[in-house]
Amino acid sequence: MSNTDSIVSNRSEIVFAYDAVDANPNGNPLSGADRPRIDPQTDQAIVTDVRLKRYLRDQLEDDGHGVYIRNVNEEGEQSTRADLLEARLKEIDLDDYDPDDEDEAQKFRDDVFGEFLDKSADVRYFGATMSVDTDNEYASALPDHFTGPVQFSPGKTLHAVNENEEYNSLTSVIATGEDKQQGGFDLDDHRIQYGFIVFHGLVDEHGAEDTKLKESDVRRLDSLCWRAIKNQTISRSKVGQEPRLYVRVEYDGESFHLGGLDKDLSNGSEVPDDELRSVRDFRLDVTSFLERLENASDRIDTVHVAASDVLEVTNGDETGGEEFLYDALRDAVGEDSVRIVDIYDEAAGTRPGA
């Protein structure tokens, strides 16, 4: 693995899974009642990448990292591009730069936004569009956006889901009493009974240079994703969600990744979809996933992995828990190429000043 203080040099592919019990993992405000997002053809629940990134940003902020795109429901103001630019311009000597020279313009850009990127962890990961509202002659040397090197595709459940109508019935009964006049209950309480949701992510080493994403930033993701679901899903409709599997495949060298590893995970449960109620009813089939990793083992540097102690997985005709999965990964890519992530021990070392 690379020096943790250096800019990312290896590409990584991420598979992240969490489940939801009697929760609304991602409501759709356009539905008129914030109903869960469900694919009308497959009945799979959908969670947007925006929803996942919001969890990650909120956890970064709780950990003490600077976050540029803050939760609009929280106190505080976001700095505009002009605010950041004008404040920084007061600290540097403009005579040191020639805005018409390409190399000088790049140096100016790095000097102005280097400190901003250092203080804005979410921009290093996900990028950001910067507001353009300054008349300074050097503004043309600055970008109007940063493209994030860490991107996630929308997540989907590995099975069809059912909405839990019991919550609608319960709130309807309660709301017919005194509390209806007080506005204490919401009749539109839509949740799914159970969903095992899988995301696919990619860390692009080429885009990392633009936002100065470091190896230590990527290593932080290994505990950040897990803790974000643990800590940021505590509102009424979001409670009931738990992280179940995190795998980051760090490839050896640039410009290579297998792609679509999330599609190699499947529902191996014997319980019918409409009867799934918890992770103990669910079984994750990792057979194809492990086969693809084994076939590309010579291109893999390290598989960083964490699994829930109650997740059951199937590999071929064998079934087991987290240690079974870890052993199967070692068999696939080699003993020295698997790193088990100790979520909470490692989290302490990812905070500012650690």
Number of C-alpha atoms within 10 A of each C-alpha: 11 12 11 13 11 13 21 26 23 23 23 28 25 27 21 24 24 23 21 24 22 23 26 29 27 21 22 16 11 9 10 8 14 16 20 22 22 22 14 8 7 10 14 21 27 22 24 18 16 13 14 20 18 17 20 21 26 19 21 23 17 15 15 11 19 20 21 21 19 17 16 9 6 7 8 9 11 13 13 14 20 17 14 14 19 13 11 15 16 9 9 13 8 12 6 10 16 15 19 11 11 11 12 15 19 15 17 23 18 16 14 20 18 14 12 19 23 15 15 19 22 26 27 27 27 19 23 17 13 15 14 14 11 14 9 11 8 18 19 13 18 18 14 13 14 18 17 20 24 24 19 20 15 17 24 23 25 21 20 20 22 19 20 18 13 14 16 16 14 12 16 17 11 15 18 11 10 10 11 16 10 9 9 11 15 14 17 15 23 22 26 23 21 31 31 29 24 25 24 23 22 20 27 23 22 15 19 23 15 17 26 20 29 22 20 17 20 19 17 19 20 25 22 24 22 23 21 23 23 18 15 18 18 12 9 10 17 19 19 20 25 21 22 23 19 24 22 24 25 21 24 19 15 15 12 15 22 14 12 15 21 21 14 14 18 19 18 17 18 10 13 11 18 13 13 22 17 16 21 11 16 24 21 19 21 21 19 16 19 22 16 14 19 18 11 15 18 12 18 24 21 21 26 18 24 24 22 15 11 13 19 23 22 20 19 10 6 10 15 14 16 18 11 15 22 18 13 17 22 17 14 20 23 18 14 10 18 21 17 13 19 12 17 12 10 15 19 13 12 20 14 10 6 7
